[in-house]
Amino acid sequence: MTTPPAPQACDLLLTDIGQLVTLAGPPGPRRGPLDDLPAIADAAVAITGERIAAVGPRAALEAAWRPARRASAGGRLVLPGFVDPHTHLPWVGSREDEFARKLRGETYAQIAATGGGIRATTRAVRAASVEQLAAAARPRLDRMLAHGTTTAEAKSGYGLELAAERRQLEAVALLDRAHPIDLVATNLAAHEVPDERRHDRAGWLRALIDEVLPALRPHAEFCDVFCEAHVFSTDESRALLEAARALGYGLKLHADELEPTGGAELAAELGAVSADHLACTGPAGVEALARSGTVAVLLPGTSFYLRLREHAPARRLIAAGVPVALATDLNPGSSLTESMPMILTLACLNLGMTPAEALVGATVNAAHAVGRGHDRGRLEPGLLADLVEWDAPSWRYLPSHFGVSLVARVWKRGRPVWARSGAEVPA
């Protein structure tokens, strides 16, 4: 009779998982229609250091692993931590007056033309220090964590001048060091034309390419541009992104949010890691993205908040084989929410995505949309132990129960970083 191997040592064994969804699979983002997700009942996760050592049925892991500590999930659902791949996290001030204006029928462009929108936040950001920007953003990160987000992208773009843009990115770096959520920094200085450059668009574009992009490269991994008729044209966006790529930035693009400008095609042409928004993308854009490796990041909270009639063509994108991710677009004017669970609900109801597609879009594909698909978004051996316990009977339940957080406990890099009052916390 063969002697069973001796149990291996691990730091932690999380047991009593009612349902575990690992989203394990081949490398790369997921493509194509999806209606089901494999799940393990009565499961466990073994963790060593910051990473997952093993996942599987509880009985098998209890026999194979000798943990230094144990913790119980109390029969809860466990999923990978959400990745939010599009936020405008570091700002100060608020714009609730614009909400009332939208209810009266004013459009995003009309509000911007009267000094509101991005420019209004710019005036507040330019007057703020790095510490003030970080202090304002910290509660937003706390709320994101409480809703299951463990990694997020964070854009600048409200400074619209070199010094203020740098302060925004320095605030992101400060928060990344101090907060459990991992942050991925994006330079979005090309978010708008500042008031003082309103009659010198060409000069602002030259300043972005010659001064701002090089100076901010040490502070940001990605470069983004708002490619829209009233902001930067497709040709202007191409010039800026080509300059950014030459400096070593990864590329992202605000594309086809309000009009079909060809932004999706441009993102595909330049090999951007993601094309975001896409509410007005037509068949040519869908086809271009399908031929590329670019992830389509859809923002259903934005079209909902702006009461737009058009929503991103999620079903056409998925049918064409484009990998689709989801994000909050957290910002003060057009999507003021930190809740990825609410985004799942809106993706199902307004974009026609299935619960399975929505969960993949908030985990696996979202991780690829910020260049982190190699180490998070799934629960597999060797990946970061970023996982969330949910008070839900199954993964299909999450998009159906909206407006509240069902998170019981969040684990980041193998340690508990947030727990609902009354939820079990390990010794």
C-alpha positions as CSV (number, residue, x, y, z in Angstrom):
1,M,0.0,0.0,0.0
2,T,1.4,3.4,-1.0
3,T,1.9,5.8,1.8
4,P,0.2,9.1,1.1
5,P,2.6,12.1,0.8
6,A,3.1,14.2,3.9
7,P,1.1,17.4,4.0
8,Q,2.8,20.5,2.7
9,A,3.2,23.6,4.9
10,C,1.2,26.7,4.1
11,D,0.5,29.9,6.0
12,L,-3.3,29.9,5.8
13,L,-6.1,27.5,4.9
14,L,-9.4,29.2,4.2
15,T,-12.1,26.5,4.6
16,D,-15.8,26.2,4.7
17,I,-16.3,27.9,1.4
18,G,-19.9,27.3,0.3
19,Q,-19.1,27.9,-3.4
20,L,-15.7,28.8,-4.9
21,V,-15.4,30.3,-8.4
22,T,-11.8,30.3,-9.4
23,L,-12.2,31.5,-13.1
24,A,-9.1,29.3,-13.8
25,G,-8.3,28.9,-17.4
26,P,-5.7,29.4,-20.2
27,P,-3.7,32.7,-20.2
28,G,-5.2,35.7,-21.8
29,P,-8.6,37.4,-21.6
30,R,-11.8,35.4,-22.2
31,R,-13.7,35.8,-25.5
32,G,-17.1,34.8,-26.8
33,P,-20.5,34.2,-25.3
34,L,-20.6,32.7,-21.8
35,D,-23.5,31.5,-19.7
36,D,-21.9,29.3,-17.0
37,L,-18.9,29.3,-14.7
38,P,-17.4,26.2,-13.1
39,A,-17.8,26.3,-9.3
40,I,-16.5,24.1,-6.5
41,A,-18.8,23.3,-3.6
42,D,-17.5,22.9,0.0
43,A,-14.1,24.3,-1.1
44,A,-10.9,25.6,0.4
45,V,-8.0,27.8,-0.5
46,A,-4.4,27.3,0.7
47,I,-2.3,30.5,0.8
48,T,1.5,30.9,1.3
49,G,2.8,34.5,1.6
50,E,0.9,36.7,-0.8
51,R,0.0,34.0,-3.2
52,I,-2.3,31.1,-3.6
53,A,-0.8,27.6,-3.1
54,A,-3.8,25.5,-4.0
55,V,-7.6,25.6,-4.5
56,G,-10.0,22.7,-4.5
57,P,-12.5,20.6,-2.4
58,R,-12.1,21.2,1.3
59,A,-11.5,17.6,2.2
60,A,-8.7,17.2,-0.4
61,L,-6.9,20.4,0.8
62,E,-7.2,19.6,4.4
63,A,-5.5,16.3,3.7
64,A,-2.7,17.8,1.6
65,W,-1.8,21.0,3.5
66,R,-0.6,21.7,7.0
67,P,-1.5,25.4,7.7
68,A,0.1,27.7,10.3
69,R,-3.4,29.3,10.6
70,R,-6.9,28.4,9.7
71,A,-9.9,30.6,8.8
72,S,-13.5,29.8,8.0
73,A,-15.5,31.4,5.2
74,G,-18.7,30.4,7.0
75,G,-20.3,28.8,4.0
76,R,-20.0,31.9,1.9
77,L,-19.4,32.4,-1.8
78,V,-15.8,33.2,-2.7
79,L,-14.7,35.0,-5.9
80,P,-11.5,36.7,-7.1
81,G,-11.3,40.3,-6.0
82,F,-12.7,42.7,-8.5
83,V,-10.4,44.8,-10.8
84,D,-11.8,48.2,-11.7
85,P,-9.9,49.2,-14.9
86,H,-11.2,52.7,-15.4
87,T,-11.5,55.3,-12.6
88,H,-10.7,59.0,-12.2
89,L,-9.9,58.5,-8.6
90,P,-7.8,61.6,-7.5
91,W,-10.0,64.7,-7.4
92,V,-11.3,67.2,-4.9
93,G,-14.6,69.1,-4.8
94,S,-18.0,68.0,-6.0
95,R,-20.5,68.8,-8.8
96,E,-23.9,67.8,-7.5
97,D,-25.3,71.0,-9.1
98,E,-24.7,69.4,-12.5
99,F,-26.8,66.5,-11.6
100,A,-29.8,68.8,-11.3
101,R,-28.9,70.4,-14.7
102,K,-28.8,67.0,-16.3
103,L,-32.3,66.3,-14.9
104,R,-33.5,69.5,-16.6
105,G,-32.2,68.1,-19.9
106,E,-28.8,69.7,-20.4
107,T,-26.3,67.4,-22.0
108,Y,-22.7,66.6,-21.0
109,A,-21.4,68.8,-23.8
110,Q,-23.7,71.7,-22.9
111,I,-22.6,71.7,-19.3
112,A,-18.9,71.6,-20.4
113,A,-19.4,74.5,-22.8
114,T,-20.5,76.7,-19.8
115,G,-17.4,76.0,-17.7
116,G,-18.8,72.9,-15.9
117,G,-17.8,69.3,-16.2
118,I,-14.1,68.6,-16.3
119,R,-13.1,72.3,-16.2
120,A,-15.0,72.8,-12.9
121,T,-13.0,70.0,-11.2
122,T,-9.8,71.3,-12.8
123,R,-10.2,74.6,-10.9
124,A,-10.5,72.7,-7.6
125,V,-7.7,70.3,-8.4
126,R,-5.2,73.0,-9.3
127,A,-5.7,74.6,-5.9
128,A,-5.1,71.3,-4.0
129,S,-1.9,69.8,-2.6
130,V,-0.9,66.2,-3.0
131,E,-2.0,65.5,0.5
132,Q,-5.4,67.1,0.0
133,L,-5.9,65.0,-3.2
134,A,-5.0,61.8,-1.4
135,A,-7.1,62.7,1.6
136,A,-10.1,63.2,-0.7
137,A,-9.6,60.0,-2.5
138,R,-8.9,57.8,0.5
139,P,-12.7,57.4,1.4
140,R,-13.4,56.5,-2.2
141,L,-10.9,53.7,-2.0
142,D,-12.4,52.5,1.3
143,R,-15.8,52.3,-0.3
144,M,-14.3,50.4,-3.3
145,L,-12.7,47.9,-1.0
146,A,-16.0,47.4,0.9
147,H,-17.6,46.6,-2.5
148,G,-15.0,43.9,-3.4
149,T,-12.5,45.8,-5.5
150,T,-8.8,44.9,-4.8
151,T,-7.1,46.5,-7.8
152,A,-8.0,49.7,-9.6
153,E,-6.7,51.9,-12.3
154,A,-6.4,55.6,-11.4
155,K,-6.2,58.4,-13.9
156,S,-5.0,62.0,-13.7
157,G,-6.7,64.4,-16.1
158,Y,-8.2,67.1,-13.8
159,G,-5.0,69.2,-13.6
160,L,-4.7,70.1,-17.3
161,E,-1.2,71.6,-16.6
162,L,2.0,69.8,-15.8
163,A,2.3,70.7,-12.1
164,A,-1.3,69.8,-11.2
165,E,-1.2,66.6,-13.3
166,R,2.0,65.6,-11.4
167,R,0.3,66.2,-8.1
168,Q,-2.6,64.0,-9.0
169,L,-0.2,61.1,-10.0
170,E,1.8,61.7,-6.8
171,A,-1.4,61.3,-4.8
172,V,-2.0,58.0,-6.6
173,A,1.4,56.8,-5.7
174,L,0.9,57.8,-2.1
175,L,-2.4,56.0,-1.9
176,D,-0.9,52.9,-3.6
177,R,1.7,52.7,-0.8
178,A,-0.8,53.3,2.0
179,H,-4.0,51.5,1.0
180,P,-4.7,47.8,0.5
181,I,-6.1,48.3,-3.0
182,D,-3.3,48.1,-5.7
183,L,-3.4,51.2,-8.0
184,V,-2.3,51.4,-11.6
185,A,-1.5,55.0,-12.6
186,T,-2.6,56.5,-16.0
187,N,-1.6,59.9,-17.4
188,L,-4.8,61.5,-18.8
189,A,-3.5,65.0,-19.2
190,A,-5.2,64.9,-22.6
191,H,-8.6,64.9,-20.9
192,E,-9.7,68.4,-22.1
193,V,-8.3,71.6,-23.4
194,P,-7.8,74.0,-20.4
195,D,-9.5,77.3,-20.3
196,E,-6.3,79.3,-20.9
197,R,-5.6,77.2,-24.0
198,R,-9.1,77.3,-25.4
199,H,-8.0,79.4,-28.4
200,D,-4.7,77.5,-28.8
201,R,-5.6,73.8,-29.2
202,A,-2.5,73.2,-31.3
203,G,-0.3,74.8,-28.7
204,W,-1.8,72.6,-25.9
205,L,-1.2,69.5,-28.1
206,R,2.4,70.4,-28.6
207,A,2.9,71.1,-24.9
208,L,1.4,67.6,-24.1
209,I,3.7,65.9,-26.5
210,D,6.9,67.9,-25.9
211,E,6.6,68.6,-22.1
212,V,3.8,66.8,-20.2
213,L,4.2,63.3,-21.5
214,P,8.0,63.1,-20.9
215,A,7.8,64.7,-17.5
216,L,5.1,62.4,-16.2
217,R,6.4,59.2,-17.6
218,P,8.1,58.2,-14.3
219,H,4.7,58.7,-12.5
220,A,2.4,56.7,-14.9
221,E,2.3,53.3,-16.5
222,F,-0.3,54.2,-19.1
223,C,-1.3,57.1,-21.2
224,D,-4.9,57.8,-22.1
225,V,-6.7,60.5,-24.3
226,F,-10.3,61.6,-24.5
227,C,-10.9,61.1,-28.3
228,E,-14.1,62.9,-28.9
229,A,-15.3,65.6,-31.4
230,H,-15.4,68.4,-28.8
231,V,-12.0,67.4,-27.2
232,F,-9.3,65.6,-29.2
233,S,-9.9,64.5,-32.8
234,T,-8.8,61.1,-34.0
235,D,-5.7,62.6,-35.7
236,E,-4.8,64.5,-32.6
237,S,-5.3,61.4,-30.4
238,R,-3.1,59.4,-32.8
239,A,-0.3,61.9,-32.6
240,L,-0.4,62.0,-28.8
241,L,-0.6,58.3,-28.4
242,E,2.2,57.6,-30.8
243,A,4.4,60.0,-28.9
244,A,3.4,58.3,-25.6
245,R,4.2,54.9,-27.0
246,A,7.7,56.1,-28.0
247,L,8.3,57.1,-24.4
248,G,7.3,53.6,-23.1
249,Y,3.8,54.2,-22.0
250,G,1.2,51.6,-22.4
251,L,-1.8,52.9,-24.3
252,K,-5.5,53.3,-23.3
253,L,-8.2,55.4,-25.1
254,H,-11.5,57.0,-24.3
255,A,-13.3,56.0,-27.5
256,D,-16.7,56.6,-29.1
257,E,-18.4,57.7,-25.8
258,L,-20.7,60.4,-27.2
259,E,-20.2,60.1,-31.0
260,P,-18.7,57.5,-33.4
261,T,-15.3,59.2,-33.9
262,G,-13.3,56.2,-35.0
263,G,-11.7,55.8,-31.5
264,A,-12.2,52.0,-31.4
265,E,-10.4,51.7,-34.8
266,L,-7.6,53.9,-33.5
267,A,-7.2,51.9,-30.3
268,A,-7.0,48.7,-32.3
269,E,-4.6,50.2,-34.9
270,L,-2.2,51.3,-32.1
271,G,-2.4,48.2,-30.1
272,A,-3.9,49.9,-27.0
273,V,-4.3,47.7,-24.0
274,S,-7.9,48.9,-23.8
275,A,-10.6,51.0,-25.6
276,D,-13.0,52.4,-23.1
277,H,-16.6,53.6,-23.2
278,L,-17.6,52.5,-26.8
279,A,-21.2,53.6,-26.4
280,C,-21.3,54.8,-30.0
281,T,-19.0,52.3,-31.6
282,G,-20.3,50.9,-35.0
283,P,-19.6,47.7,-36.9
284,A,-16.2,48.9,-38.2
285,G,-15.0,49.6,-34.7
286,V,-16.3,46.2,-33.5
287,E,-14.5,44.4,-36.4
288,A,-11.3,46.3,-35.7
289,L,-11.3,45.4,-32.0
290,A,-12.0,41.8,-32.9
291,R,-8.8,41.6,-35.0
292,S,-6.7,43.2,-32.3
293,G,-5.7,42.2,-28.7
294,T,-7.4,45.3,-27.3
295,V,-9.8,44.8,-24.4
296,A,-13.2,46.7,-24.7
297,V,-13.8,48.3,-21.3
298,L,-17.5,49.1,-21.0
299,L,-18.9,51.6,-18.5
300,P,-22.6,51.0,-18.0
301,G,-22.7,53.3,-15.0
302,T,-21.8,56.3,-17.3
303,S,-24.6,55.8,-19.8
304,F,-27.0,55.2,-16.9
305,Y,-25.9,58.3,-15.0
306,L,-26.0,60.5,-18.1
307,R,-29.4,59.0,-19.2
308,L,-28.0,58.2,-22.6
309,R,-30.2,56.3,-25.1
310,E,-27.3,54.4,-26.5
311,H,-25.4,51.8,-24.6
312,A,-22.2,50.1,-25.6
313,P,-22.9,47.2,-28.0
314,A,-21.8,44.5,-25.6
315,R,-23.6,41.6,-27.4
316,R,-22.1,42.6,-30.8
317,L,-18.6,42.9,-29.2
318,I,-18.9,39.5,-27.4
319,A,-20.3,37.8,-30.5
320,A,-17.4,39.1,-32.6
321,G,-14.8,37.7,-30.1
322,V,-13.8,41.0,-28.5
323,P,-12.8,40.5,-24.8
324,V,-15.1,42.7,-22.7
325,A,-14.3,44.2,-19.3
326,L,-16.3,46.3,-17.0
327,A,-15.4,49.4,-14.9
328,T,-17.1,52.0,-12.7
329,D,-15.7,55.1,-14.4
330,L,-15.7,56.6,-10.9
331,N,-15.6,60.4,-11.4
332,P,-17.5,63.4,-10.0
333,G,-19.6,64.3,-13.0
334,S,-20.7,61.3,-15.1
335,S,-20.5,58.2,-12.9
336,L,-20.3,58.9,-9.2
337,T,-20.1,55.3,-7.9
338,E,-17.5,53.1,-6.3
339,S,-19.6,50.0,-6.6
340,M,-18.5,47.3,-9.0
341,P,-21.5,45.1,-8.0
342,M,-23.8,47.8,-9.2
343,I,-21.9,47.8,-12.5
344,L,-22.5,44.1,-12.8
345,T,-26.3,44.7,-12.5
346,L,-26.3,47.5,-15.1
347,A,-24.2,45.4,-17.5
348,C,-26.8,42.7,-17.3
349,L,-29.9,44.9,-17.5
350,N,-28.7,47.6,-19.9
351,L,-26.0,45.9,-21.9
352,G,-27.6,42.5,-22.2
353,M,-24.6,40.7,-20.7
354,T,-25.1,37.4,-18.8
355,P,-24.1,37.2,-15.1
356,A,-21.2,34.9,-16.2
357,E,-20.0,37.5,-18.7
358,A,-20.3,40.3,-16.2
359,L,-18.2,38.5,-13.6
360,V,-15.5,37.6,-16.1
361,G,-15.6,41.3,-17.2
362,A,-15.0,42.5,-13.6
363,T,-12.2,40.0,-12.9
364,V,-10.2,38.2,-15.6
365,N,-10.7,40.6,-18.5
366,A,-10.5,43.7,-16.2
367,A,-7.1,42.5,-15.0
368,H,-5.9,42.2,-18.6
369,A,-7.2,45.8,-19.3
370,V,-4.7,47.2,-16.9
371,G,-1.8,44.8,-17.7
372,R,-2.3,42.6,-14.7
373,G,-3.8,39.5,-16.2
374,H,-0.7,37.5,-15.3
375,D,-1.1,37.6,-11.5
376,R,-4.7,38.4,-10.6
377,G,-8.4,38.2,-11.7
378,R,-8.3,34.4,-11.1
379,L,-7.8,32.1,-8.1
380,E,-5.0,29.8,-9.2
381,P,-1.8,28.5,-7.7
382,G,0.9,31.2,-8.0
383,L,-1.4,34.1,-8.4
384,L,-2.0,36.8,-5.8
385,A,-4.4,35.8,-3.0
386,D,-6.9,38.5,-3.7
387,L,-10.3,37.1,-2.9
388,V,-13.7,38.2,-1.5
389,E,-16.2,36.4,0.6
390,W,-19.8,37.2,-0.3
391,D,-23.1,36.7,1.6
392,A,-24.7,35.1,-1.5
393,P,-25.9,31.6,-2.3
394,S,-24.2,31.5,-5.7
395,W,-22.3,33.6,-8.2
396,R,-25.5,34.1,-10.3
397,Y,-27.1,35.9,-7.3
398,L,-24.7,38.9,-7.3
399,P,-26.1,40.9,-10.2
400,S,-29.7,40.3,-9.1
401,H,-29.3,41.9,-5.7
402,F,-28.4,45.5,-6.3
403,G,-28.0,48.7,-4.4
404,V,-26.2,47.2,-1.4
405,S,-22.9,45.5,-0.7
406,L,-23.0,41.8,0.0
407,V,-19.3,41.6,0.9
408,A,-18.5,40.0,4.2
409,R,-14.7,39.9,4.1
410,V,-11.9,41.0,1.7
411,W,-8.5,39.3,1.5
412,K,-5.7,41.2,-0.2
413,R,-2.3,39.5,-0.9
414,G,-3.2,36.7,1.6
415,R,-4.4,38.8,4.5
416,P,-7.8,40.1,5.6
417,V,-8.0,43.8,4.9
418,W,-11.8,44.5,5.4
419,A,-14.7,42.8,7.2
420,R,-18.3,43.7,7.6
421,S,-19.3,44.3,11.2
422,G,-20.2,41.0,12.7
423,A,-18.4,38.9,10.0
424,E,-15.9,36.3,11.3
425,V,-12.3,37.6,11.4
426,P,-9.5,35.0,11.7
427,A,-7.4,34.8,14.8
